[in-house]
Amino acid sequence: WKPFFVINMAIGMVVMMAAGAPAEVVLIIGAVVFCLAGIVPLADNDVANSVFGGMANSAVISVALLFPVAKALGNTGVPERAITQALGHPRSVKVGIARLTVTAAVLSAILNNTPTVAMMVPVVVAWASRLGFPMEVLGMPMAFASQMGGSLTLIGSPTNLVAQNSFVALGCSYSFFQLTVPGLVVAVFGVAFSALVAPKLLTPRAHDGGPTDTQMDNLALQFADDEGLFLDMNVYSVGFKVERRGAMDGITLGAIALKRLPGVTAVVAICRDGQRLEPMDEEVLAADDELRLHATAEGVVAV
């Protein structure tokens, strides 16, 4: 009866996760049920065979500890700014994919690919929106690059750590950089393949029709009032400050490409120390600068 019980339980767990239940809660519930049913022992002389063997695995603990480290680094603002600088301002999707995959691979080799992707996703989404690149074309190359980068070092991937534990149990082990040479060959070919082929294979989803950039520009000119609310056309005048040591501190206005964000119709002014400056592309933004712009509700969310 045990095989049938496991199969039915597995199907039920998949259904629960598909319905929106947190995966970690479902898995813990499944482990408890299997333990109560006597399928997995609660305790054993060999800890690896007990129900808590996975949680006690050093590889799992190592990866779990990397998440607060990555979060602490993210709170400093340094990774966000470094990633933004590394991604740059490419003019084509191919160059953008090449920059993205190289950045993801290098960071994954240093920090471990799982927290690296979690840290990069919001930065990449904002970067793609500014440049007008479809995220559908960027997401999969970034995921593959993180896997290839994680194969460069021992700590780069949870799989490497689990394999190392298995080898140690057999009396073998491999060094920190032992995988670097073969992994680097795979990573180089993978980055090249992603940059050349991904834009052709990954087609962006068709978006619902809406006002074009030209139409929105005309609306912004027609209702050119840089204060208050555009009640008739649902266009707002909004402002936000540049965060100190943030991704836009020290970057030119043209480089961040706010106008390319969906729903942003016009950049009206830069307010600095009580003075109103013209929003020139070559103007370098500084901490505490206030940007005033026109945007729809979608544009406000994007900003």
Secondary structure as UniProt FT lines:
FT   HELIX           2..18
FT   TURN            19..20
FT   HELIX           23..36
FT   TURN            37..38
FT   HELIX           47..49
FT   TURN            51..56
FT   HELIX           58..76
FT   HELIX           78..87
FT   HELIX           93..111
FT   HELIX           113..131
FT   HELIX           135..150
FT   HELIX           154..156
FT   HELIX           158..169
FT   TURN            170..171
FT   TURN            176..179
FT   HELIX           180..201
FT   HELIX           213..222
FT   STRAND          229..230
FT   TURN            231..234
FT   STRAND          235..241
FT   TURN            244..245
FT   TURN            247..250
FT   HELIX           253..256
FT   HELIX           258..260
FT   TURN            262..263
FT   STRAND          264..272
FT   TURN            273..274
FT   STRAND          275..277
FT   TURN            281..282
FT   TURN            287..288
FT   STRAND          290..296
FT   HELIX           297..302
//
